[in-house]
Amino acid sequence: MAALWATASYWILCLFLGIFLFLGVYNEEYGHVSLRKKPKYNFNRIYHTRILEEQDISLDANERIIVVGDVHGMNNSLHKLLHSLSYQPHNDILIFAGDLLAKSTPQGSFSLLDFVTANQYLEDASISSNKANRTKKERIFAVRGNHDHLVVQWRTWRDWFSKIELHNNSSDSAYKKYKHAQDAPVANGLDFLHLLEAEWEHEKRHRESDAEEWVEVTRKRAEGTWKEKWWERIPEPGKGKRKQEWRMFGDHYWLAKEMTAEHARYITSLPLILHIPSMHFFVVHAGLLPYNTRLPPSDPRQPLTHLPPSKDKSIPDSNLDSDVPSDSDDESEDVQAENVRYMRMMPTFVVIPGVGALPVWYPDSPSTSASGEIRIEKDGRDEEILRRLQESAILHDIPQNRKWWNVLNIRTIRKSGKISRDGDRGKPWNRFWNDQMRRCKGFNLSASSFPSSSSPSIRLQEDSSGTYPDSDSDSDSYSLRCRPSTVVYGHAASRGLDLKRWSKGLDTGCLYGRRLTSLVLSHTDPGAGSTQAGDTDETEEDAERRKKKGWGERTKFGEDDSGIWARIHSIRCQAPDLEQKPQA
């Protein structure tokens, strides 16, 4: 019996090994992991939100905060702007609204990255007069733009692909054919990239060729040869709304290839969103939504229609709630578990009289009880805590704001509630944002006035077409229990300078020879020098002098009692081919 069992085990093992070898699982390996089919890795490397607290960024500690629109590697224009602003690296905070790179010249992008990485951390002279005791403090911040993201994708993919080693099976006919040929198989991904890049350079020298067409033809010609395995691991160009992605040998590909390791680490580390709770504003490249556009804006499930969640409500992860409509019908990749990092903390529960315990996801006080509870009186701080919680809910409870493609590309909202990057279809997203923010009437901490899901005053019915009325319709009059916040963004060069009460669009087309624009925040009027907050008089002579120096209009920033002055400052840009290196 034992011998029969041993014989059966032997033949079962032989059959298993035969099937295993037949499928060819040993023919393709990545590191120590055997692979049979093309692996599907995520190369997006998303860092969703970074919170800048008062110790990181504050007008009390810094002279000015300067937010700059899309630069696109126009390094000379950037330095021209900073010079005209009398930029002081040790005193001013510099923030970029995304798209630092691409579309101009490679040298311009690399020079800009050199500047940013060299000045990101500087000695803080305010801490100690003794230079030896000074610590370095971060002075330059940025968010990722859609073009920066394309570079990140290629760089992350290239780092992965270069390390792949495929152990060739000498019995494979595809390899026998090239055994003694000059075009012999290569063993690792980096060698294959060098081979492919050399072939493309040879092609360009001998004829005018389109990179996309050449890549497509070369990919097809590789079928049935040893190169096919490598091509299976090279992403195919995106389609539809992602048609910009994975264009091999395009601008983003070469930037990803040539940038230094330090450049790559910096651009990969950029978050999608900067949240500055103390000043109640966000910096994002394309935009944010104030509510889930697949629900009525006054639906009780929207984060601005109610006070922030109680302690049994947690911040959701990247997977969408199944009972909340979203625009995920064509974004199955986005809702899958991907490499998305959120700034998440264990909550501190704050007891507000008349309200109860609420979680604070951003610690507001180092002194807590053993249960992690802080008790505060109604001295004004309670409302500040609620604002921080509600701003967090905008980022994490609205499913569209959790998707990287949306916050990098959004321009308009279609009638169906779907997000689009097409500026000619639908309504600009900032109309929805400003419409909701103007409805924020403050928090009422009386428990008897909490919003009710059955209250007809906050209901919005569907119209005859089966969709919800426009957010800025006169018919949907309602108020919201919230305080407004501001979004500063770029991305929309076709709209130019776009200043609304609660949104500031700064992309003014520097890349196209127009202007590079900045938003300057200060406790005094940046364009008038000694003018103090609250003074509104300006002589014609002062206005003319201001305009000649590049200072544009004042714009309201934050609530009326914020004490923040905001003014636009811009310079004229040259076309990319006229850009020169900045003077030393």
C-alpha positions as CSV (number, residue, x, y, z in Angstrom):
1,M,0.0,0.0,0.0
2,A,2.8,2.3,0.9
3,A,4.6,1.5,-2.4
4,L,1.4,2.3,-4.4
5,W,1.0,5.6,-2.6
6,A,4.6,6.5,-3.3
7,T,4.2,5.7,-7.0
8,A,1.1,7.8,-7.2
9,S,2.8,10.7,-5.5
10,Y,5.7,10.5,-7.9
11,W,3.5,10.6,-11.0
12,I,1.4,13.4,-9.5
13,L,4.5,15.4,-8.8
14,C,5.8,14.8,-12.4
15,L,2.5,15.9,-13.9
16,F,2.5,19.0,-11.8
17,L,6.1,19.9,-12.8
18,G,5.3,19.2,-16.5
19,I,2.3,21.6,-16.4
20,F,4.4,24.1,-14.6
21,L,7.2,24.0,-17.1
22,F,4.8,23.9,-20.1
23,L,3.2,27.2,-19.0
24,G,6.6,28.7,-19.0
25,V,6.4,30.3,-15.6
26,Y,10.2,30.1,-15.2
27,N,10.7,32.1,-18.4
28,E,9.8,35.4,-16.9
29,E,11.0,36.7,-13.6
30,Y,11.0,40.0,-11.8
31,G,13.5,39.9,-8.9
32,H,12.7,36.7,-7.1
33,V,9.1,36.6,-8.1
34,S,8.2,34.3,-11.0
35,L,5.7,35.8,-13.5
36,R,3.7,34.2,-16.3
37,K,1.8,37.2,-17.6
38,K,2.5,40.9,-17.8
39,P,2.3,42.2,-14.2
40,K,0.0,45.1,-13.4
41,Y,1.8,47.5,-11.0
42,N,0.7,51.0,-10.0
43,F,3.2,53.7,-10.9
44,N,1.2,56.7,-9.7
45,R,2.9,57.1,-6.2
46,I,0.1,59.2,-4.9
47,Y,0.5,61.3,-1.7
48,H,-2.9,62.8,-1.3
49,T,-2.9,65.5,1.3
50,R,-0.2,67.4,3.3
51,I,-1.3,69.5,6.3
52,L,0.7,72.6,7.0
53,E,0.2,73.7,10.6
54,E,1.0,77.1,12.0
55,Q,4.5,76.1,12.9
56,D,5.1,75.2,9.2
57,I,3.5,78.3,7.6
58,S,2.2,81.4,9.2
59,L,2.1,85.1,8.3
60,D,3.0,85.9,12.0
61,A,6.3,84.2,11.5
62,N,6.9,85.0,7.9
63,E,6.8,88.2,6.0
64,R,4.8,87.0,3.0
65,I,3.3,83.9,1.5
66,I,3.8,83.8,-2.3
67,V,1.7,81.3,-4.3
68,V,2.9,80.9,-8.0
69,G,0.8,79.6,-10.9
70,D,1.9,77.0,-13.5
71,V,5.6,77.5,-14.3
72,H,6.2,74.6,-16.7
73,G,10.0,74.8,-16.5
74,M,10.0,78.6,-17.4
75,N,12.9,79.1,-15.0
76,N,14.0,82.4,-16.3
77,S,10.5,83.8,-16.0
78,L,10.3,82.5,-12.4
79,H,13.4,84.3,-11.4
80,K,12.3,87.4,-13.1
81,L,9.0,87.2,-11.0
82,L,10.9,86.6,-7.8
83,H,13.3,89.4,-8.4
84,S,10.4,91.8,-9.1
85,L,8.9,90.7,-5.8
86,S,12.2,91.3,-3.9
87,Y,11.8,87.7,-2.8
88,Q,13.7,86.9,0.4
89,P,14.2,83.1,0.8
90,H,14.8,83.2,4.5
91,N,11.7,85.3,5.3
92,D,9.1,84.5,2.5
93,I,7.2,81.3,2.0
94,L,7.0,80.1,-1.6
95,I,4.3,77.8,-2.8
96,F,3.8,76.4,-6.3
97,A,0.4,75.4,-7.6
98,G,1.6,72.5,-9.6
99,D,3.0,71.9,-13.1
100,L,6.5,72.9,-12.3
101,L,7.8,70.9,-15.2
102,A,7.4,70.0,-18.9
103,K,6.3,71.6,-22.1
104,S,9.1,74.2,-22.3
105,T,12.7,73.1,-22.4
106,P,14.4,70.2,-20.4
107,Q,17.1,72.6,-19.2
108,G,14.5,75.0,-17.8
109,S,12.8,72.2,-15.9
110,F,16.0,70.9,-14.4
111,S,17.2,74.4,-13.5
112,L,13.9,75.0,-11.7
113,L,14.3,71.7,-9.8
114,D,17.8,72.7,-8.9
115,F,16.5,76.0,-7.4
116,V,13.7,74.4,-5.5
117,T,15.7,71.6,-4.0
118,A,18.6,74.0,-3.1
119,N,16.2,76.4,-1.3
120,Q,13.6,74.1,0.1
121,Y,15.2,74.0,3.5
122,L,17.0,77.1,4.8
123,E,18.5,78.1,8.2
124,D,15.9,79.7,10.4
125,A,17.6,82.9,11.7
126,S,14.6,83.6,14.0
127,I,15.4,80.7,16.3
128,S,18.9,81.7,17.3
129,S,21.4,84.4,16.6
130,N,24.1,81.8,16.9
131,K,24.5,80.4,13.4
132,A,25.8,77.1,14.8
133,N,22.6,76.6,16.7
134,R,20.2,77.3,13.9
135,T,18.0,74.6,12.5
136,K,16.8,74.4,8.9
137,K,13.1,75.1,8.2
138,E,11.1,74.3,5.1
139,R,10.5,77.5,3.0
140,I,9.3,76.1,-0.4
141,F,6.2,74.0,-0.8
142,A,4.4,72.7,-3.9
143,V,1.6,70.4,-5.1
144,R,1.8,68.0,-8.0
145,G,0.4,69.1,-11.3
146,N,-0.9,66.8,-14.1
147,H,2.3,67.2,-16.1
148,D,4.4,66.6,-13.0
149,H,2.4,63.4,-12.5
150,L,3.2,62.2,-16.0
151,V,6.9,62.5,-15.2
152,V,6.4,60.7,-11.9
153,Q,4.7,57.8,-13.7
154,W,7.5,57.4,-16.2
155,R,10.2,57.7,-13.6
156,T,8.6,55.2,-11.2
157,W,8.0,52.8,-14.1
158,R,11.6,53.2,-15.4
159,D,13.1,52.5,-11.9
160,W,11.0,49.3,-11.8
161,F,11.6,48.2,-15.4
162,S,15.4,48.7,-15.3
163,K,15.8,46.1,-12.6
164,I,13.8,43.4,-14.3
165,E,15.9,40.3,-15.4
166,L,14.3,37.8,-17.8
167,H,16.1,34.5,-17.9
168,N,15.9,33.4,-21.5
169,N,15.1,29.8,-22.5
170,S,17.6,28.8,-25.1
171,S,15.2,26.2,-26.5
172,D,12.7,29.0,-27.4
173,S,12.6,29.4,-31.2
174,A,12.4,33.2,-30.8
175,Y,15.8,33.1,-29.1
176,K,17.4,30.6,-31.5
177,K,16.8,33.0,-34.3
178,Y,18.9,35.7,-32.7
179,K,21.5,33.5,-31.1
180,H,24.3,34.7,-33.3
181,A,22.8,37.9,-34.6
182,Q,23.9,41.4,-33.8
183,D,20.5,42.1,-32.4
184,A,20.9,39.6,-29.6
185,P,18.6,39.3,-26.7
186,V,19.3,41.4,-23.6
187,A,19.1,40.1,-20.1
188,N,17.8,43.2,-18.1
189,G,15.3,46.0,-18.6
190,L,17.9,48.8,-18.5
191,D,19.8,47.3,-21.5
192,F,16.5,46.9,-23.4
193,L,15.7,50.6,-22.8
194,H,19.2,51.6,-24.0
195,L,18.6,49.5,-27.1
196,L,15.2,50.9,-27.8
197,E,16.3,54.5,-27.3
198,A,19.2,54.0,-29.7
199,E,16.9,52.6,-32.3
200,W,14.6,55.7,-31.9
201,E,17.6,58.1,-32.2
202,H,18.7,56.2,-35.4
203,E,15.2,56.5,-36.8
204,K,15.1,60.3,-36.1
205,R,18.4,60.9,-37.8
206,H,17.4,59.2,-41.0
207,R,13.8,60.3,-41.5
208,E,11.1,62.5,-40.0
209,S,9.1,60.2,-37.8
210,D,6.3,60.6,-35.2
211,A,7.3,59.0,-31.9
212,E,3.8,57.6,-31.2
213,E,3.6,56.0,-34.6
214,W,7.1,54.6,-34.4
215,V,6.5,53.1,-31.0
216,E,3.2,51.5,-32.2
217,V,4.8,49.9,-35.3
218,T,7.9,48.7,-33.3
219,R,5.7,47.1,-30.7
220,K,3.8,45.2,-33.3
221,R,7.0,44.1,-35.1
222,A,8.2,42.6,-31.8
223,E,5.4,40.1,-31.6
224,G,6.8,36.6,-31.8
225,T,10.3,37.7,-31.1
226,W,12.4,37.9,-27.9
227,K,11.5,41.6,-27.6
228,E,7.8,40.8,-27.1
229,K,8.3,40.0,-23.4
230,W,9.8,43.4,-22.8
231,W,7.2,45.2,-24.8
232,E,4.5,43.5,-22.6
233,R,6.0,45.5,-19.7
234,I,5.9,48.8,-21.4
235,P,2.6,50.6,-20.8
236,E,0.5,51.3,-23.9
237,P,-0.6,54.9,-24.5
238,G,-3.7,56.0,-22.5
239,K,-7.1,56.5,-24.2
240,G,-10.0,58.8,-23.6
241,K,-9.6,61.2,-20.8
242,R,-6.1,59.6,-20.1
243,K,-4.8,60.1,-23.6
244,Q,-1.9,62.1,-22.2
245,E,-0.5,59.2,-20.2
246,W,2.3,56.9,-21.3
247,R,3.4,58.7,-24.5
248,M,6.8,57.1,-24.9
249,F,9.7,59.3,-26.1
250,G,7.6,62.4,-25.3
251,D,8.7,65.3,-23.2
252,H,7.7,63.6,-19.9
253,Y,9.6,60.4,-20.8
254,W,12.9,62.2,-21.3
255,L,12.5,64.4,-18.3
256,A,11.9,61.2,-16.2
257,K,15.0,59.6,-17.7
258,E,17.4,62.5,-17.4
259,M,16.5,64.0,-14.0
260,T,18.8,63.3,-11.0
261,A,17.8,61.0,-8.1
262,E,17.4,64.1,-6.0
263,H,15.0,65.6,-8.6
264,A,13.0,62.4,-8.7
265,R,12.7,62.1,-5.0
266,Y,11.4,65.7,-4.8
267,I,8.9,65.6,-7.6
268,T,7.6,62.2,-6.4
269,S,7.1,63.5,-2.8
270,L,4.8,66.3,-3.8
271,P,1.2,65.9,-2.5
272,L,-1.9,66.5,-4.5
273,I,-3.3,69.0,-2.0
274,L,-1.8,71.3,0.6
275,H,-4.2,72.1,3.4
276,I,-3.5,75.2,5.6
277,P,-6.1,74.9,8.4
278,S,-5.0,78.0,10.3
279,M,-5.7,80.2,7.3
280,H,-8.5,78.0,6.0
281,F,-7.3,77.5,2.4
282,F,-6.2,74.7,0.1
283,V,-3.7,74.7,-2.7
284,V,-4.4,72.2,-5.4
285,H,-3.4,72.0,-9.1
286,A,-6.8,71.7,-10.8
287,G,-9.6,72.1,-8.3
288,L,-11.8,70.6,-5.6
289,L,-15.5,70.0,-5.2
290,P,-17.6,71.2,-2.3
291,Y,-20.0,68.3,-2.5
292,N,-20.6,65.0,-4.2
293,T,-22.0,66.0,-7.6
294,R,-24.0,62.8,-7.9
295,L,-26.2,63.9,-4.9
296,P,-28.2,67.1,-4.4
297,P,-25.9,69.7,-2.9
298,S,-28.2,70.1,0.1
299,D,-28.5,66.3,0.7
300,P,-27.9,65.6,4.4
301,R,-25.0,63.2,3.5
302,Q,-23.0,66.1,2.0
303,P,-20.2,67.2,4.4
304,L,-21.3,70.9,4.5
305,T,-24.9,70.2,5.4
306,H,-24.2,69.1,8.9
307,L,-21.7,69.4,11.7
308,P,-18.7,67.2,11.5
309,P,-19.1,63.5,12.4
310,S,-19.3,62.2,15.9
311,K,-16.6,60.0,17.4
312,D,-18.0,56.8,15.8
313,K,-17.5,58.2,12.3
314,S,-14.1,57.6,10.8
315,I,-12.4,59.0,7.7
316,P,-13.0,56.6,4.8
317,D,-10.2,55.1,2.8
318,S,-9.8,55.3,-0.9
319,N,-12.7,52.8,-1.6
320,L,-16.0,54.5,-2.2
321,D,-19.0,54.0,0.0
322,S,-21.3,51.6,-1.8
323,D,-24.4,53.6,-0.9
324,V,-23.1,56.9,-2.1
325,P,-23.4,57.7,-5.8
326,S,-20.1,58.6,-7.5
327,D,-18.6,59.2,-10.9
328,S,-16.8,55.8,-10.9
329,D,-18.6,54.3,-13.9
330,D,-15.5,54.8,-16.0
331,E,-12.8,55.0,-13.3
332,S,-12.6,51.4,-12.1
333,E,-8.8,51.8,-11.7
334,D,-9.3,54.8,-9.3
335,V,-11.6,52.9,-6.9
336,Q,-9.3,49.9,-6.6
337,A,-6.8,49.8,-3.8
338,E,-3.8,51.7,-5.0
339,N,-0.7,53.3,-3.6
340,V,-2.5,56.2,-2.0
341,R,-1.3,57.7,1.3
342,Y,-3.4,59.9,3.4
343,M,-2.2,62.0,6.4
344,R,-4.1,59.9,9.0
345,M,-3.9,60.1,12.7
346,M,-5.7,58.6,15.7
347,P,-8.4,61.1,16.6
348,T,-8.4,63.3,19.7
349,F,-12.0,63.7,21.1
350,V,-13.0,67.2,21.9
351,V,-16.0,67.8,24.2
352,I,-17.9,70.9,23.1
353,P,-20.7,72.1,25.5
354,G,-24.1,71.5,24.0
355,V,-22.6,69.4,21.2
356,G,-20.8,66.4,22.7
357,A,-17.6,64.6,21.8
358,L,-16.1,65.3,18.3
359,P,-12.9,63.8,16.8
360,V,-10.1,66.1,16.0
361,W,-8.0,64.4,13.3
362,Y,-5.4,67.2,13.6
363,P,-4.1,67.4,17.2
364,D,-4.9,70.8,18.6
365,S,-3.5,70.5,22.0
366,P,-0.6,68.4,23.5
367,S,-2.5,68.1,26.8
368,T,-4.9,65.2,26.7
369,S,-6.5,62.9,29.3
370,A,-5.8,59.2,29.5
371,S,-8.8,58.7,27.3
372,G,-7.5,61.1,24.7
373,E,-10.2,63.7,25.5
374,I,-9.8,67.4,25.7
375,R,-12.5,69.6,27.4
376,I,-12.7,73.2,26.2
377,E,-15.1,76.0,26.9
378,K,-17.1,77.9,24.4
379,D,-14.4,80.6,23.9
380,G,-14.2,80.6,20.1
381,R,-11.9,77.7,19.7
382,D,-14.8,75.3,19.4
383,E,-15.8,76.8,16.1
384,E,-12.2,76.7,14.9
385,I,-12.0,73.0,15.6
386,L,-15.3,72.5,13.7
387,R,-13.9,74.3,10.7
388,R,-10.8,72.1,10.6
389,L,-13.0,69.0,10.8
390,Q,-15.3,70.2,8.1
391,E,-12.4,71.1,5.8
392,S,-11.0,67.6,6.3
393,A,-14.4,66.2,5.4
394,I,-14.3,68.1,2.1
395,L,-11.1,66.2,1.2
396,H,-12.0,62.8,2.5
397,D,-15.8,62.4,2.5
398,I,-16.4,63.6,-1.1
399,P,-15.5,60.7,-3.3
400,Q,-14.5,62.8,-6.3
401,N,-11.9,64.7,-4.2
402,R,-10.2,61.4,-3.2
403,K,-9.4,60.5,-6.8
404,W,-6.0,61.7,-8.0
405,W,-7.1,62.1,-11.7
406,N,-9.9,64.5,-10.6
407,V,-7.8,66.9,-8.5
408,L,-5.1,67.0,-11.2
409,N,-7.3,67.5,-14.2
410,I,-10.8,68.9,-13.3
411,R,-11.9,71.9,-15.3
412,T,-15.7,71.6,-15.6
413,I,-18.7,69.6,-14.3
414,R,-21.2,68.3,-16.8
415,K,-24.9,68.3,-16.3
416,S,-24.8,64.6,-15.2
417,G,-22.4,65.5,-12.4
418,K,-19.4,64.0,-14.2
419,I,-16.0,65.6,-14.0
420,S,-14.3,66.7,-17.2
421,R,-11.0,68.2,-18.2
422,D,-12.6,69.8,-21.2
423,G,-13.0,73.5,-20.5
424,D,-15.7,73.8,-23.2
425,R,-18.1,71.2,-21.8
426,G,-20.0,71.8,-18.7
427,K,-19.7,74.5,-16.1
428,P,-16.4,75.5,-14.4
429,W,-16.0,73.7,-11.1
430,N,-15.2,77.0,-9.2
431,R,-18.8,78.2,-9.8
432,F,-20.0,75.2,-7.7
433,W,-17.3,75.9,-5.1
434,N,-18.2,79.6,-4.7
435,D,-21.9,79.0,-4.8
436,Q,-21.6,76.6,-1.8
437,M,-19.2,78.8,0.1
438,R,-21.5,81.8,-0.1
439,R,-24.2,79.6,1.5
440,C,-22.0,79.0,4.6
441,K,-23.7,80.9,7.4
442,G,-21.6,79.7,10.3
443,F,-22.0,77.0,13.0
444,N,-25.0,77.0,15.3
445,L,-23.9,75.0,18.3
446,S,-27.4,74.7,19.7
447,A,-28.4,71.0,19.6
448,S,-32.0,72.0,18.8
449,S,-30.9,73.6,15.5
450,F,-29.0,70.6,14.1
451,P,-29.9,69.9,10.5
452,S,-32.7,67.4,10.0
453,S,-32.8,65.0,7.1
454,S,-36.5,65.5,6.9
455,S,-36.4,69.3,6.8
456,P,-37.9,70.5,3.5
457,S,-35.7,73.6,3.6
458,I,-32.6,71.7,2.8
459,R,-34.1,69.3,0.2
460,L,-33.5,69.6,-3.5
461,Q,-35.7,67.7,-5.8
462,E,-34.7,66.3,-9.2
463,D,-35.9,68.2,-12.2
464,S,-37.8,66.7,-15.1
465,S,-34.7,65.4,-16.8
466,G,-33.8,63.2,-13.9
467,T,-30.7,65.3,-12.8
468,Y,-30.3,67.9,-10.2
469,P,-30.6,71.6,-10.9
470,D,-27.4,73.7,-11.4
471,S,-25.7,74.6,-8.1
472,D,-26.0,78.3,-8.9
473,S,-29.7,78.2,-9.7
474,D,-31.8,80.9,-8.1
475,S,-34.4,78.2,-7.2
476,D,-32.3,76.3,-4.8
477,S,-32.1,78.8,-1.9
478,Y,-30.8,77.2,1.2
479,S,-28.1,77.8,3.8
480,L,-25.4,75.6,5.1
481,R,-23.9,75.0,8.5
482,C,-20.3,75.7,7.7
483,R,-17.7,78.5,7.4
484,P,-16.1,79.2,4.0
485,S,-12.7,78.2,2.8
486,T,-10.6,79.2,-0.2
487,V,-9.0,77.2,-3.0
488,V,-5.9,78.4,-4.8
489,Y,-5.2,76.6,-8.1
490,G,-3.6,76.7,-11.5
491,H,-4.2,74.4,-14.6
492,A,-6.7,76.6,-16.5
493,A,-4.6,78.8,-18.7
494,S,-7.4,79.2,-21.2
495,R,-9.4,81.1,-18.5
496,G,-6.5,83.2,-17.5
497,L,-6.5,85.0,-14.1
498,D,-9.7,83.8,-12.5
499,L,-10.4,85.6,-9.2
500,K,-13.6,84.7,-7.4
501,R,-14.5,85.3,-3.8
502,W,-13.5,81.8,-2.6
503,S,-11.3,80.6,-5.4
504,K,-8.1,82.1,-7.0
505,G,-7.0,80.7,-10.4
506,L,-3.4,81.7,-11.2
507,D,-2.5,80.0,-14.5
508,T,-2.1,82.9,-16.9
509,G,-0.2,81.1,-19.7
510,C,3.4,81.9,-19.1
511,L,4.3,78.9,-21.3
512,Y,2.6,80.6,-24.2
513,G,4.4,83.9,-23.8
514,R,1.7,85.6,-21.7
515,R,2.2,86.1,-17.9
516,L,3.5,84.3,-14.8
517,T,1.2,85.2,-11.9
518,S,1.5,85.0,-8.2
519,L,-0.8,85.6,-5.3
520,V,1.0,87.4,-2.4
521,L,-0.5,87.2,1.1
522,S,0.6,89.5,3.9
523,H,-0.6,91.4,6.9
524,T,0.1,94.6,5.0
525,D,-0.9,95.5,1.5
526,P,1.9,93.9,-0.6
527,G,1.4,96.3,-3.5
528,A,1.3,99.5,-1.4
529,G,4.2,98.9,1.0
530,S,3.2,100.7,4.1
531,T,-0.5,100.6,3.7
532,Q,-2.0,98.7,6.6
533,A,-4.9,96.2,6.5
534,G,-8.1,98.1,6.6
535,D,-6.9,101.1,4.6
536,T,-8.7,101.3,1.2
537,D,-7.6,104.8,-0.1
538,E,-5.2,104.8,-3.0
539,T,-4.2,107.8,-5.1
540,E,-4.1,107.6,-8.9
541,E,-0.3,108.2,-8.7
542,D,0.1,105.2,-6.3
543,A,-2.1,103.0,-8.6
544,E,0.0,103.9,-11.7
545,R,3.3,103.2,-9.8
546,R,1.9,99.9,-8.6
547,K,0.8,98.7,-12.0
548,K,4.2,99.6,-13.6
549,K,5.9,97.3,-11.0
550,G,3.6,94.5,-11.9
551,W,1.2,94.7,-9.1
552,G,-2.3,93.9,-10.1
553,E,-5.6,94.1,-8.3
554,R,-6.3,93.4,-4.7
555,T,-8.5,90.4,-4.0
556,K,-10.3,89.4,-0.9
557,F,-8.8,86.4,0.8
558,G,-10.4,84.6,3.7
559,E,-13.2,86.1,5.8
560,D,-13.5,89.8,6.3
561,D,-11.9,89.7,9.7
562,S,-9.0,87.5,8.7
563,G,-6.5,90.4,8.6
564,I,-4.9,89.0,5.5
565,W,-4.1,91.3,2.5
566,A,-3.9,89.6,-0.9
567,R,-2.8,91.1,-4.1
568,I,-1.9,89.7,-7.6
569,H,1.6,90.3,-9.0
570,S,2.7,89.1,-12.4
571,I,5.4,89.6,-15.0
572,R,5.5,89.2,-18.8
573,C,7.0,85.9,-20.0
574,Q,9.1,85.1,-23.1
575,A,8.3,82.1,-25.4
576,P,10.1,78.9,-24.3
577,D,12.6,79.0,-27.1
578,L,13.7,82.5,-25.9
579,E,14.1,81.5,-22.3
580,Q,17.7,82.0,-21.1
581,K,19.4,80.9,-18.0
582,P,19.0,83.3,-15.1
583,Q,22.0,85.5,-14.3
584,A,24.0,84.3,-11.4
